[in-house]
Amino acid sequence: MIDAISERQDYPCLKTHSYLNQASLGLTGEVAVSAMHSFLEETARHGNLKMSDAAEANFLHPLRSRIACLVGSEEKNVAIVSSSSEVLSQVPLLLNAKNGNQVVFVSTDFPALTRPWIAYSQRKDLKLCFVDEKEKYSLTDGIIDNINEHTVAVCVSYVQFSSGTCLNIPKLRAATNAFGARLIVDITQAAGAVPILLTDWAADIVVCSGYKWLGGHGGIAFAVFSNEFLEKEPPTVGWFGGENPFDMDAKKLSLSQTAAKYTQSTLSYISAVGLEAALGEILMIGTDKINKHSQNLANLLITGLSNLEWAPFCHANAKEASSHIITLSAPESNIPFAVERLNKNRIICGVRNNRIRVSIAHYNNSHDINALLQSL
């Protein structure tokens, strides 16, 4: 028996369902939910009776500290925003891409990475290079093969949401450096599930949503900017990004000297409180332990699949495979029918690119995996 490494009772739906869908709308645990309820009751509903302007200006500092601890960065480089897309939509302008530049993506990556560039290319003559993911071929090498002297940026997810493929970011960084290209990385499908040390990556911009594997609620996200990019002015600014947000002089622009200048306005503070609490739990468990737990359950799943028609897109032990996201397909299987059968058996998985996506989180145990195998 492989037990969960967090408290399953903190997730009420686990009493009735095997939830293997953290990569989509992830579960939020009791620690975060209680923190949000308490904030709403004790602070938020009372307006400035319980929160002064000074307290609001400093409200995000504890969350910024936990984010920096989680991903191995300095607090000054961390921006807290309402969504990853809020930052990704500014990247083409931050890079000031010119006519003739090339940007490299993965063709099945999350659209938040690609669509700002597609829109931008309607104004500039850019080449958008989409690299296809293929079984038994290195996606990292496929991306590198398409980087050249015209490449202004590589924009990719560390872990691919539709396959679980995990890119070799240091290898990509070396390749982009060789041509002076920028590296933009989305860690939404990795942060909180695997250890991340951004100092080993030296990426230009890293973004992450605050829900899914981090266990928070929607409406909160973060970005980490390199020191070089920290010197740049955001293409779009808001009132809260000022050195002192409550300096209300409407005739001047005095931005924060840190990544806090990317926070545009009043955020969902209740989501910030929930994420701070959820991160506290993740840091207490440890991402090394969480990653090892998903590896153990992934091995159980892969072993059980050996007698079935279902096969993983990336083998759990393959060089670029992650253990917390595993996608399954079968030669003649009707995917919608298979998912309907899983749902009837109270097993919740996702579907991406016509494959069943299995997400393995710290609250899962071997019972969840065995239930999935039995249903398949």
Secondary structure, 3 states (H helix, E strand, C coil): CCCCCCCHHHCHHHHCCEECCCCCCCCCCHHHHHHHHHHHHHCHHHHHHCCCHHHHHCCCHHHHHHHHHHHCCCHHHEEEECCHHHHHCCHHHHHCCCCCCEEEEECCCCHHHHHHHHHHCCCCCCEEEEECCCCCCCHHHHHHCCCCCCEEEEEEECECCCCCEECCHHHHHHHHHHHCCEEEEECCCCECCECCCHHHCCCCEEEEECCHHHCCCCCCEEEEECHHHHCCCCCCCCHHHECCCCCCCCCCCCECCCHHHHCCCCCCHHHHHHHHHHHHHHHHHCHHHHHHHHHHHHHHHHHHHCCCCCEECCCCCCCCECCCEEEEECCCCCHHHHHHHHHHCCEECEEECCEEEEECCCCCCHHHHHHHHHHC
